[in-house]
């Protein structure tokens, strides 16, 4: 279970602060999700918090 951020990322950083397990970090041009850490917010929220705040709608299932 994991999510990933596509090339449509606008590098706005909205998602990073929402991650309860700190799986999101700044890459070179886009934010990236560490798939080995991502829990899709299971145990923290009903749905992935990063997806809810992403204005570019670029966070998808890995």
N, CA, C and O atoms as a Tripos MOL2 file, in Angstrom:
@<TRIPOS>MOLECULE
protein
  248   247    62     0     0
PROTEIN
NO_CHARGES

@<TRIPOS>ATOM
      1 N           0.8480   -1.1620    0.0000 N.3       1 UNK1
      2 CA          0.0000    0.0000    0.0000 C.3       1 UNK1
      3 C           0.8960    1.2280    0.0000 C.2       1 UNK1
      4 O           1.7490    1.3900    0.8730 O.2       1 UNK1
      5 N           0.6970    2.0700   -0.9670 N.am      2 UNK2
      6 CA          1.5150    3.2660   -1.0680 C.3       2 UNK2
      7 C           0.9630    4.1980   -2.1330 C.2       2 UNK2
      8 O           0.1720    3.8040   -2.9910 O.2       2 UNK2
      9 N           1.4000    5.4310   -2.0500 N.am      3 UNK3
     10 CA          1.0380    6.4400   -3.0330 C.3       3 UNK3
     11 C           2.3090    6.9600   -3.6840 C.2       3 UNK3
     12 O           3.4120    6.7450   -3.1800 O.2       3 UNK3
     13 N           2.1460    7.6400   -4.7980 N.am      4 UNK4
     14 CA          3.2790    8.3060   -5.4370 C.3       4 UNK4
     15 C           2.8090    9.6300   -6.0050 C.2       4 UNK4
     16 O           1.6150    9.8420   -6.2160 O.2       4 UNK4
     17 N           3.7570   10.5140   -6.2490 N.am      5 UNK5
     18 CA          3.4560   11.8370   -6.7890 C.3       5 UNK5
     19 C           3.9280   11.8760   -8.2310 C.2       5 UNK5
     20 O           5.0710   11.5300   -8.5300 O.2       5 UNK5
     21 N           3.0380   12.3010   -9.1260 N.am      6 UNK6
     22 CA          3.3570   12.3150  -10.5530 C.3       6 UNK6
     23 C           4.0810   13.6090  -10.9460 C.2       6 UNK6
     24 O           4.2400   14.5250  -10.1390 O.2       6 UNK6
     25 N           4.5060   13.6520  -12.1890 N.am      7 UNK7
     26 CA          5.2300   14.8090  -12.7280 C.3       7 UNK7
     27 C           4.3920   16.0890  -12.7680 C.2       7 UNK7
     28 O           4.9320   17.1720  -12.9900 O.2       7 UNK7
     29 N           3.0900   15.9750  -12.5580 N.am      8 UNK8
     30 CA          2.2270   17.1580  -12.5480 C.3       8 UNK8
     31 C           2.3910   17.9850  -11.2740 C.2       8 UNK8
     32 O           1.8000   19.0580  -11.1570 O.2       8 UNK8
     33 N           3.1810   17.5020  -10.3240 N.am      9 UNK9
     34 CA          3.4200   18.2030   -9.0580 C.3       9 UNK9
     35 C           3.9190   19.6230   -9.3210 C.2       9 UNK9
     36 O           4.8150   19.8370  -10.1380 O.2       9 UNK9
     37 N           3.3280   20.5830   -8.6200 N.am     10 UNK10
     38 CA          3.7190   21.9890   -8.7780 C.3      10 UNK10
     39 C           4.7160   22.4420   -7.7110 C.2      10 UNK10
     40 O           5.0580   23.6220   -7.6390 O.2      10 UNK10
     41 N           5.1820   21.5020   -6.8840 N.am     11 UNK11
     42 CA          6.1910   21.7720   -5.8500 C.3      11 UNK11
     43 C           5.6840   22.7890   -4.8280 C.2      11 UNK11
     44 O           6.4470   23.6270   -4.3450 O.2      11 UNK11
     45 N           4.3830   22.7100   -4.5000 N.am     12 UNK12
     46 CA          3.7790   23.6820   -3.5890 C.3      12 UNK12
     47 C           3.9960   23.3570   -2.1080 C.2      12 UNK12
     48 O           3.8820   24.2440   -1.2620 O.2      12 UNK12
     49 N           4.3070   22.0990   -1.7840 N.am     13 UNK13
     50 CA          4.5920   21.6470   -0.4160 C.3      13 UNK13
     51 C           3.3540   21.4230    0.4510 C.2      13 UNK13
     52 O           3.4890   21.1370    1.6400 O.2      13 UNK13
     53 N           2.1740   21.5430   -0.1030 N.am     14 UNK14
     54 CA          0.9530   21.3470    0.6890 C.3      14 UNK14
     55 C           0.8890   19.9460    1.2900 C.2      14 UNK14
     56 O           0.4010   19.7730    2.4060 O.2      14 UNK14
     57 N           1.3670   18.9680    0.5760 N.am     15 UNK15
     58 CA          1.2700   17.5730    1.0190 C.3      15 UNK15
     59 C           2.2310   17.2180    2.1450 C.2      15 UNK15
     60 O           1.8950   16.4140    3.0140 O.2      15 UNK15
     61 N           3.3970   17.7950    2.1400 N.am     16 UNK16
     62 CA          4.4530   17.3870    3.0720 C.3      16 UNK16
     63 C           4.0210   17.4700    4.5360 C.2      16 UNK16
     64 O           4.2350   16.5250    5.2960 O.2      16 UNK16
     65 N           3.4300   18.5620    4.9300 N.am     17 UNK17
     66 CA          3.0300   18.7530    6.3250 C.3      17 UNK17
     67 C           1.8570   17.8680    6.7280 C.2      17 UNK17
     68 O           1.6400   17.6360    7.9170 O.2      17 UNK17
     69 N           1.1070   17.3760    5.7650 N.am     18 UNK18
     70 CA         -0.0710   16.5510    6.0570 C.3      18 UNK18
     71 C           0.2770   15.1010    6.3660 C.2      18 UNK18
     72 O          -0.5460   14.3860    6.9390 O.2      18 UNK18
     73 N           1.4650   14.6510    6.0050 N.am     19 UNK19
     74 CA          1.8140   13.2420    6.1630 C.3      19 UNK19
     75 C           2.1270   12.8980    7.6220 C.2      19 UNK19
     76 O           3.0770   13.4350    8.1910 O.2      19 UNK19
     77 N           1.3360   12.0080    8.2320 N.am     20 UNK20
     78 CA          1.5520   11.6770    9.6340 C.3      20 UNK20
     79 C           2.7780   10.7980    9.8920 C.2      20 UNK20
     80 O           3.2200   10.6680   11.0340 O.2      20 UNK20
     81 N           3.3240   10.1980    8.8370 N.am     21 UNK21
     82 CA          4.4860    9.3130    9.0080 C.3      21 UNK21
     83 C           5.7460    9.8730    8.3330 C.2      21 UNK21
     84 O           6.7450    9.1680    8.1940 O.2      21 UNK21
     85 N           5.6920   11.1320    7.9210 N.am     22 UNK22
     86 CA          6.8300   11.8190    7.2940 C.3      22 UNK22
     87 C           7.3960   11.0670    6.0910 C.2      22 UNK22
     88 O           8.6120   10.9510    5.9380 O.2      22 UNK22
     89 N           6.5060   10.5580    5.2400 N.am     23 UNK23
     90 CA          6.9250    9.8250    4.0540 C.3      23 UNK23
     91 C           7.1530   10.7430    2.8470 C.2      23 UNK23
     92 O           7.6760   10.2990    1.8250 O.2      23 UNK23
     93 N           6.7680   12.0110    2.9570 N.am     24 UNK24
     94 CA          6.8620   12.9430    1.8280 C.3      24 UNK24
     95 C           8.0050   13.9180    2.0460 C.2      24 UNK24
     96 O           8.1580   14.4960    3.1210 O.2      24 UNK24
     97 N           8.8130   14.0870    0.9870 N.am     25 UNK25
     98 CA          9.9240   15.0370    1.0670 C.3      25 UNK25
     99 C          10.1320   15.7010   -0.2940 C.2      25 UNK25
    100 O           9.6450   15.2210   -1.3180 O.2      25 UNK25
    101 N          10.8570   16.8020   -0.2800 N.am     26 UNK26
    102 CA         11.1370   17.5310   -1.5070 C.3      26 UNK26
    103 C          12.1830   16.7920   -2.3250 C.2      26 UNK26
    104 O          13.2560   16.4500   -1.8280 O.2      26 UNK26
    105 N          11.8520   16.5530   -3.5860 N.am     27 UNK27
    106 CA         12.8150   15.9990   -4.5280 C.3      27 UNK27
    107 C          13.4670   17.1530   -5.2670 C.2      27 UNK27
    108 O          13.4790   18.2810   -4.7730 O.2      27 UNK27
    109 N          13.9970   16.8850   -6.4210 N.am     28 UNK28
    110 CA         14.6430   17.9270   -7.2090 C.3      28 UNK28
    111 C          13.6340   18.9040   -7.8070 C.2      28 UNK28
    112 O          13.7820   20.1180   -7.6680 O.2      28 UNK28
    113 N          12.6080   18.3710   -8.4710 N.am     29 UNK29
    114 CA         11.6060   19.2090   -9.1260 C.3      29 UNK29
    115 C          10.1900   18.9720   -8.6160 C.2      29 UNK29
    116 O           9.3040   19.8020   -8.8160 O.2      29 UNK29
    117 N           9.9820   17.8420   -7.9600 N.am     30 UNK30
    118 CA          8.6700   17.4930   -7.4310 C.3      30 UNK30
    119 C           8.8500   16.8890   -6.0380 C.2      30 UNK30
    120 O           9.9520   16.4970   -5.6550 O.2      30 UNK30
    121 N           7.7560   16.8220   -5.2970 N.am     31 UNK31
    122 CA          7.8060   16.1290   -4.0130 C.3      31 UNK31
    123 C           7.7500   14.6350   -4.2790 C.2      31 UNK31
    124 O           7.1950   14.1970   -5.2860 O.2      31 UNK31
    125 N           8.3220   13.8590   -3.3790 N.am     32 UNK32
    126 CA          8.3540   12.4070   -3.5360 C.3      32 UNK32
    127 C           7.8350   11.7370   -2.2720 C.2      32 UNK32
    128 O           7.9360   12.2850   -1.1750 O.2      32 UNK32
    129 N           7.2790   10.5430   -2.4430 N.am     33 UNK33
    130 CA          6.7730    9.7570   -1.3280 C.3      33 UNK33
    131 C           7.6400    8.5140   -1.1970 C.2      33 UNK33
    132 O           7.8420    7.7800   -2.1640 O.2      33 UNK33
    133 N           8.1440    8.2880   -0.0060 N.am     34 UNK34
    134 CA          8.9070    7.0780    0.2690 C.3      34 UNK34
    135 C           7.8940    5.9430    0.3900 C.2      34 UNK34
    136 O           7.1890    5.8360    1.3930 O.2      34 UNK34
    137 N           7.8270    5.1110   -0.6230 N.am     35 UNK35
    138 CA          6.8110    4.0690   -0.6820 C.3      35 UNK35
    139 C           6.9720    3.0320    0.4210 C.2      35 UNK35
    140 O           6.0060    2.3500    0.7640 O.2      35 UNK35
    141 N           8.1560    2.8980    0.9770 N.am     36 UNK36
    142 CA          8.3650    1.9320    2.0540 C.3      36 UNK36
    143 C           7.8520    2.4580    3.3990 C.2      36 UNK36
    144 O           7.7230    1.7010    4.3620 O.2      36 UNK36
    145 N           7.5620    3.7560    3.4540 N.am     37 UNK37
    146 CA          7.0820    4.3840    4.6890 C.3      37 UNK37
    147 C           5.5900    4.7270    4.6040 C.2      37 UNK37
    148 O           4.8920    4.6880    5.6180 O.2      37 UNK37
    149 N           5.1040    5.0550    3.4330 N.am     38 UNK38
    150 CA          3.7130    5.4830    3.2390 C.3      38 UNK38
    151 C           2.7210    4.4130    3.7050 C.2      38 UNK38
    152 O           2.8490    3.2380    3.3620 O.2      38 UNK38
    153 N           1.7330    4.8440    4.4910 N.am     39 UNK39
    154 CA          0.6790    3.9540    4.9840 C.3      39 UNK39
    155 C          -0.6850    4.3210    4.4030 C.2      39 UNK39
    156 O          -1.7010    3.7290    4.7690 O.2      39 UNK39
    157 N          -0.7030    5.3070    3.4880 N.am     40 UNK40
    158 CA         -1.9480    5.8660    2.9590 C.3      40 UNK40
    159 C          -2.8360    6.3470    4.1040 C.2      40 UNK40
    160 O          -4.0630    6.3400    3.9960 O.2      40 UNK40
    161 N          -2.2080    6.7630    5.1950 N.am     41 UNK41
    162 CA         -2.8500    7.3110    6.3930 C.3      41 UNK41
    163 C          -3.7000    6.2910    7.1430 C.2      41 UNK41
    164 O          -4.5300    6.6680    7.9700 O.2      41 UNK41
    165 N          -3.5020    5.0100    6.8640 N.am     42 UNK42
    166 CA         -4.2390    3.9820    7.5950 C.3      42 UNK42
    167 C          -3.8940    4.0890    9.0780 C.2      42 UNK42
    168 O          -2.7230    4.1050    9.4570 O.2      42 UNK42
    169 N          -4.9190    4.1620    9.8960 N.am     43 UNK43
    170 CA         -4.7330    4.3200   11.3270 C.3      43 UNK43
    171 C          -4.6480    5.7780   11.7600 C.2      43 UNK43
    172 O          -4.6240    6.0710   12.9550 O.2      43 UNK43
    173 N          -4.6040    6.6920   10.7960 N.am     44 UNK44
    174 CA         -4.5080    8.1250   11.1040 C.3      44 UNK44
    175 C          -5.7160    8.9050   10.5870 C.2      44 UNK44
    176 O          -6.1690    9.8510   11.2310 O.2      44 UNK44
    177 N          -6.2350    8.5090    9.4250 N.am     45 UNK45
    178 CA         -7.3480    9.2200    8.7970 C.3      45 UNK45
    179 C          -8.1470    8.2420    7.9420 C.2      45 UNK45
    180 O          -7.6810    7.1430    7.6400 O.2      45 UNK45
    181 N          -9.3430    8.6490    7.5580 N.am     46 UNK46
    182 CA        -10.1950    7.7920    6.7300 C.3      46 UNK46
    183 C          -9.6930    7.6520    5.3020 C.2      46 UNK46
    184 O          -9.9870    6.6670    4.6250 O.2      46 UNK46
    185 N          -8.9350    8.6430    4.8480 N.am     47 UNK47
    186 CA         -8.3730    8.6230    3.4960 C.3      47 UNK47
    187 C          -7.0330    9.3620    3.5260 C.2      47 UNK47
    188 O          -6.7590   10.0910    4.4790 O.2      47 UNK47
    189 N          -6.2000    9.1880    2.5080 N.am     48 UNK48
    190 CA         -4.8900    9.8410    2.4970 C.3      48 UNK48
    191 C          -5.0000   11.3680    2.6030 C.2      48 UNK48
    192 O          -5.6430   12.0130    1.7740 O.2      48 UNK48
    193 N          -4.3760   11.9230    3.6150 N.am     49 UNK49
    194 CA         -4.4420   13.3660    3.8590 C.3      49 UNK49
    195 C          -3.7830   14.1710    2.7480 C.2      49 UNK49
    196 O          -4.2530   15.2560    2.4050 O.2      49 UNK49
    197 N          -2.7060   13.6540    2.1880 N.am     50 UNK50
    198 CA         -1.9920   14.3890    1.1370 C.3      50 UNK50
    199 C          -2.8490   14.5510   -0.1150 C.2      50 UNK50
    200 O          -2.8150   15.5890   -0.7750 O.2      50 UNK50
    201 N          -3.6150   13.5130   -0.4300 N.am     51 UNK51
    202 CA         -4.4890   13.5740   -1.6070 C.3      51 UNK51
    203 C          -5.5240   14.6760   -1.4200 C.2      51 UNK51
    204 O          -5.8270   15.4110   -2.3600 O.2      51 UNK51
    205 N          -6.0600   14.7910   -0.2260 N.am     52 UNK52
    206 CA         -7.0980   15.7790    0.0570 C.3      52 UNK52
    207 C          -6.6230   17.2190   -0.1100 C.2      52 UNK52
    208 O          -7.4160   18.0880   -0.4730 O.2      52 UNK52
    209 N          -5.3470   17.4860    0.1490 N.am     53 UNK53
    210 CA         -4.8570   18.8710    0.0810 C.3      53 UNK53
    211 C          -4.1140   19.2060   -1.2130 C.2      53 UNK53
    212 O          -3.7740   20.3690   -1.4330 O.2      53 UNK53
    213 N          -3.8610   18.2450   -2.0500 N.am     54 UNK54
    214 CA         -3.0700   18.4880   -3.2690 C.3      54 UNK54
    215 C          -3.8600   19.2790   -4.3080 C.2      54 UNK54
    216 O          -4.8440   18.7720   -4.8450 O.2      54 UNK54
    217 N          -3.4420   20.5210   -4.6020 N.am     55 UNK55
    218 CA         -4.1690   21.3230   -5.5860 C.3      55 UNK55
    219 C          -3.9650   20.8410   -7.0180 C.2      55 UNK55
    220 O          -4.7810   21.1450   -7.8880 O.2      55 UNK55
    221 N          -2.9070   20.1040   -7.2780 N.am     56 UNK56
    222 CA         -2.6210   19.6220   -8.6330 C.3      56 UNK56
    223 C          -3.2150   18.2390   -8.8870 C.2      56 UNK56
    224 O          -3.1590   17.7330  -10.0080 O.2      56 UNK56
    225 N          -3.7820   17.6320   -7.8510 N.am     57 UNK57
    226 CA         -4.3730   16.2970   -7.9560 C.3      57 UNK57
    227 C          -3.3950   15.3050   -8.5990 C.2      57 UNK57
    228 O          -3.7550   14.5470   -9.4990 O.2      57 UNK57
    229 N          -2.1560   15.3340   -8.1110 N.am     58 UNK58
    230 CA         -1.1090   14.5150   -8.7340 C.3      58 UNK58
    231 C          -0.6230   13.3660   -7.8470 C.2      58 UNK58
    232 O           0.4150   12.7680   -8.1290 O.2      58 UNK58
    233 N          -1.3550   13.0550   -6.7890 N.am     59 UNK59
    234 CA         -0.9630   11.9530   -5.9060 C.3      59 UNK59
    235 C          -1.8660   10.7640   -6.2250 C.2      59 UNK59
    236 O          -3.0880   10.8410   -6.0950 O.2      59 UNK59
    237 N          -1.2430    9.6680   -6.6450 N.am     60 UNK60
    238 CA         -1.9740    8.4890   -7.1080 C.3      60 UNK60
    239 C          -1.4510    7.2300   -6.4310 C.2      60 UNK60
    240 O          -0.3910    7.2460   -5.8040 O.2      60 UNK60
    241 N          -2.1950    6.1460   -6.5600 N.am     61 UNK61
    242 CA         -1.7400    4.8520   -6.0520 C.3      61 UNK61
    243 C          -0.4890    4.4320   -6.7830 C.2      61 UNK61
    244 O          -0.3830    4.5860   -8.0000 O.2      61 UNK61
    245 N           0.4650    3.8960   -6.0320 N.am     62 UNK62
    246 CA          1.7310    3.4520   -6.6390 C.3      62 UNK62
    247 C           1.5300    2.1600   -7.3850 C.2      62 UNK62
    248 O           2.4770    1.6270   -7.9630 O.2      62 UNK62
@<TRIPOS>BOND
     1     1     2 1
     2     2     3 1
     3     3     4 2
     4     3     5 am
     5     5     6 1
     6     6     7 1
     7     7     8 2
     8     7     9 am
     9     9    10 1
    10    10    11 1
    11    11    12 2
    12    11    13 am
    13    13    14 1
    14    14    15 1
    15    15    16 2
    16    15    17 am
    17    17    18 1
    18    18    19 1
    19    19    20 2
    20    19    21 am
    21    21    22 1
    22    22    23 1
    23    23    24 2
    24    23    25 am
    25    25    26 1
    26    26    27 1
    27    27    28 2
    28    27    29 am
    29    29    30 1
    30    30    31 1
    31    31    32 2
    32    31    33 am
    33    33    34 1
    34    34    35 1
    35    35    36 2
    36    35    37 am
    37    37    38 1
    38    38    39 1
    39    39    40 2
    40    39    41 am
    41    41    42 1
    42    42    43 1
    43    43    44 2
    44    43    45 am
    45    45    46 1
    46    46    47 1
    47    47    48 2
    48    47    49 am
    49    49    50 1
    50    50    51 1
    51    51    52 2
    52    51    53 am
    53    53    54 1
    54    54    55 1
    55    55    56 2
    56    55    57 am
    57    57    58 1
    58    58    59 1
    59    59    60 2
    60    59    61 am
    61    61    62 1
    62    62    63 1
    63    63    64 2
    64    63    65 am
    65    65    66 1
    66    66    67 1
    67    67    68 2
    68    67    69 am
    69    69    70 1
    70    70    71 1
    71    71    72 2
    72    71    73 am
    73    73    74 1
    74    74    75 1
    75    75    76 2
    76    75    77 am
    77    77    78 1
    78    78    79 1
    79    79    80 2
    80    79    81 am
    81    81    82 1
    82    82    83 1
    83    83    84 2
    84    83    85 am
    85    85    86 1
    86    86    87 1
    87    87    88 2
    88    87    89 am
    89    89    90 1
    90    90    91 1
    91    91    92 2
    92    91    93 am
    93    93    94 1
    94    94    95 1
    95    95    96 2
    96    95    97 am
    97    97    98 1
    98    98    99 1
    99    99   100 2
   100    99   101 am
   101   101   102 1
   102   102   103 1
   103   103   104 2
   104   103   105 am
   105   105   106 1
   106   106   107 1
   107   107   108 2
   108   107   109 am
   109   109   110 1
   110   110   111 1
   111   111   112 2
   112   111   113 am
   113   113   114 1
   114   114   115 1
   115   115   116 2
   116   115   117 am
   117   117   118 1
   118   118   119 1
   119   119   120 2
   120   119   121 am
   121   121   122 1
   122   122   123 1
   123   123   124 2
   124   123   125 am
   125   125   126 1
   126   126   127 1
   127   127   128 2
   128   127   129 am
   129   129   130 1
   130   130   131 1
   131   131   132 2
   132   131   133 am
   133   133   134 1
   134   134   135 1
   135   135   136 2
   136   135   137 am
   137   137   138 1
   138   138   139 1
   139   139   140 2
   140   139   141 am
   141   141   142 1
   142   142   143 1
   143   143   144 2
   144   143   145 am
   145   145   146 1
   146   146   147 1
   147   147   148 2
   148   147   149 am
   149   149   150 1
   150   150   151 1
   151   151   152 2
   152   151   153 am
   153   153   154 1
   154   154   155 1
   155   155   156 2
   156   155   157 am
   157   157   158 1
   158   158   159 1
   159   159   160 2
   160   159   161 am
   161   161   162 1
   162   162   163 1
   163   163   164 2
   164   163   165 am
   165   165   166 1
   166   166   167 1
   167   167   168 2
   168   167   169 am
   169   169   170 1
   170   170   171 1
   171   171   172 2
   172   171   173 am
   173   173   174 1
   174   174   175 1
   175   175   176 2
   176   175   177 am
   177   177   178 1
   178   178   179 1
   179   179   180 2
   180   179   181 am
   181   181   182 1
   182   182   183 1
   183   183   184 2
   184   183   185 am
   185   185   186 1
   186   186   187 1
   187   187   188 2
   188   187   189 am
   189   189   190 1
   190   190   191 1
   191   191   192 2
   192   191   193 am
   193   193   194 1
   194   194   195 1
   195   195   196 2
   196   195   197 am
   197   197   198 1
   198   198   199 1
   199   199   200 2
   200   199   201 am
   201   201   202 1
   202   202   203 1
   203   203   204 2
   204   203   205 am
   205   205   206 1
   206   206   207 1
   207   207   208 2
   208   207   209 am
   209   209   210 1
   210   210   211 1
   211   211   212 2
   212   211   213 am
   213   213   214 1
   214   214   215 1
   215   215   216 2
   216   215   217 am
   217   217   218 1
   218   218   219 1
   219   219   220 2
   220   219   221 am
   221   221   222 1
   222   222   223 1
   223   223   224 2
   224   223   225 am
   225   225   226 1
   226   226   227 1
   227   227   228 2
   228   227   229 am
   229   229   230 1
   230   230   231 1
   231   231   232 2
   232   231   233 am
   233   233   234 1
   234   234   235 1
   235   235   236 2
   236   235   237 am
   237   237   238 1
   238   238   239 1
   239   239   240 2
   240   239   241 am
   241   241   242 1
   242   242   243 1
   243   243   244 2
   244   243   245 am
   245   245   246 1
   246   246   247 1
   247   247   248 2
@<TRIPOS>SUBSTRUCTURE
     1 UNK1         2 RESIDUE 1 A UNK
     2 UNK2         6 RESIDUE 1 A UNK
     3 UNK3        10 RESIDUE 1 A UNK
     4 UNK4        14 RESIDUE 1 A UNK
     5 UNK5        18 RESIDUE 1 A UNK
     6 UNK6        22 RESIDUE 1 A UNK
     7 UNK7        26 RESIDUE 1 A UNK
     8 UNK8        30 RESIDUE 1 A UNK
     9 UNK9        34 RESIDUE 1 A UNK
    10 UNK10       38 RESIDUE 1 A UNK
    11 UNK11       42 RESIDUE 1 A UNK
    12 UNK12       46 RESIDUE 1 A UNK
    13 UNK13       50 RESIDUE 1 A UNK
    14 UNK14       54 RESIDUE 1 A UNK
    15 UNK15       58 RESIDUE 1 A UNK
    16 UNK16       62 RESIDUE 1 A UNK
    17 UNK17       66 RESIDUE 1 A UNK
    18 UNK18       70 RESIDUE 1 A UNK
    19 UNK19       74 RESIDUE 1 A UNK
    20 UNK20       78 RESIDUE 1 A UNK
    21 UNK21       82 RESIDUE 1 A UNK
    22 UNK22       86 RESIDUE 1 A UNK
    23 UNK23       90 RESIDUE 1 A UNK
    24 UNK24       94 RESIDUE 1 A UNK
    25 UNK25       98 RESIDUE 1 A UNK
    26 UNK26      102 RESIDUE 1 A UNK
    27 UNK27      106 RESIDUE 1 A UNK
    28 UNK28      110 RESIDUE 1 A UNK
    29 UNK29      114 RESIDUE 1 A UNK
    30 UNK30      118 RESIDUE 1 A UNK
    31 UNK31      122 RESIDUE 1 A UNK
    32 UNK32      126 RESIDUE 1 A UNK
    33 UNK33      130 RESIDUE 1 A UNK
    34 UNK34      134 RESIDUE 1 A UNK
    35 UNK35      138 RESIDUE 1 A UNK
    36 UNK36      142 RESIDUE 1 A UNK
    37 UNK37      146 RESIDUE 1 A UNK
    38 UNK38      150 RESIDUE 1 A UNK
    39 UNK39      154 RESIDUE 1 A UNK
    40 UNK40      158 RESIDUE 1 A UNK
    41 UNK41      162 RESIDUE 1 A UNK
    42 UNK42      166 RESIDUE 1 A UNK
    43 UNK43      170 RESIDUE 1 A UNK
    44 UNK44      174 RESIDUE 1 A UNK
    45 UNK45      178 RESIDUE 1 A UNK
    46 UNK46      182 RESIDUE 1 A UNK
    47 UNK47      186 RESIDUE 1 A UNK
    48 UNK48      190 RESIDUE 1 A UNK
    49 UNK49      194 RESIDUE 1 A UNK
    50 UNK50      198 RESIDUE 1 A UNK
    51 UNK51      202 RESIDUE 1 A UNK
    52 UNK52      206 RESIDUE 1 A UNK
    53 UNK53      210 RESIDUE 1 A UNK
    54 UNK54      214 RESIDUE 1 A UNK
    55 UNK55      218 RESIDUE 1 A UNK
    56 UNK56      222 RESIDUE 1 A UNK
    57 UNK57      226 RESIDUE 1 A UNK
    58 UNK58      230 RESIDUE 1 A UNK
    59 UNK59      234 RESIDUE 1 A UNK
    60 UNK60      238 RESIDUE 1 A UNK
    61 UNK61      242 RESIDUE 1 A UNK
    62 UNK62      246 RESIDUE 1 A UNK
